[in-house]
């Protein structure tokens, strides 16, 4: 292999691997390579077949590969090939664990899981390749473009404008690559922001939410007002994402951000208030493991246990 071919191959593998876990769908769009079927290759991809054989054709791998294809079409198997020269077991772990063990679990459908993932990745920042893949996967499994954008906008009060602006930029790229014709909605509500914020705060968090605002009066009363007006009067009040989905995105983001136990306590309670079951909350937390790791999820589960015990709510 001459130097130019080595450089091209290295670039290809680096780009693919940069999208792993699981932003592996960058191969076609960013590399400009023809899809395997168009090039006369096997439909499933030789890399996937080789990896399946190497994995001993076990059921976890087969199940994971099937779910990966369901969420991303045929692009997902590219991660296996991209890692074969440096960490083939990592590619197998992605398929077996993330998609074979986690994604098929009951409690959340694929649309809800992708929204949790978007919350997790946006919260962490510096995840553009993975966000590219998962925004595309969200659209692939039926999440509407408006819901994708709303999920990102929803994270501004929790993660700040910079991370959300970066994520919106990735969404713009994915929409353009897919040819998505998207007309963004604009909220037009002439009611007093504080009043509609209080109404939404009580709807989501109950009267406890007002106690949080009240607790700030002696040190930062304007911060309490901003929480009501902006977080609940402007953002939560937007009608283009259901309360259940908002809380799934919030729980995924707060868990992944880390060091947010007081806020998680409030928002796990809010998740129960808007109709998510304790089992679904736990599923949202478990789903975050491949993206943010075990420590943050274990910490979040400790908070969830406290909330469930206080409410006498059972996971089973």
Secondary structure as UniProt FT lines:
FT   HELIX           3..18
FT   TURN            19..22
FT   HELIX           24..26
FT   HELIX           27..31
FT   TURN            36..40
FT   TURN            43..44
FT   HELIX           46..54
FT   TURN            55..57
FT   HELIX           59..72
FT   TURN            73..74
FT   HELIX           75..77
FT   HELIX           78..83
FT   TURN            84..86
FT   HELIX           88..93
FT   HELIX           94..102
FT   TURN            103..104
FT   TURN            106..107
FT   HELIX           110..124
FT   HELIX           128..140
FT   TURN            141..142
FT   HELIX           145..154
FT   HELIX           156..159
FT   HELIX           161..178
FT   HELIX           193..205
FT   HELIX           208..214
FT   TURN            215..219
FT   HELIX           221..226
FT   HELIX           227..235
FT   TURN            236..237
FT   TURN            239..240
FT   HELIX           243..257
FT   HELIX           261..273
FT   TURN            274..275
FT   HELIX           278..287
FT   HELIX           289..292
FT   HELIX           294..311
//
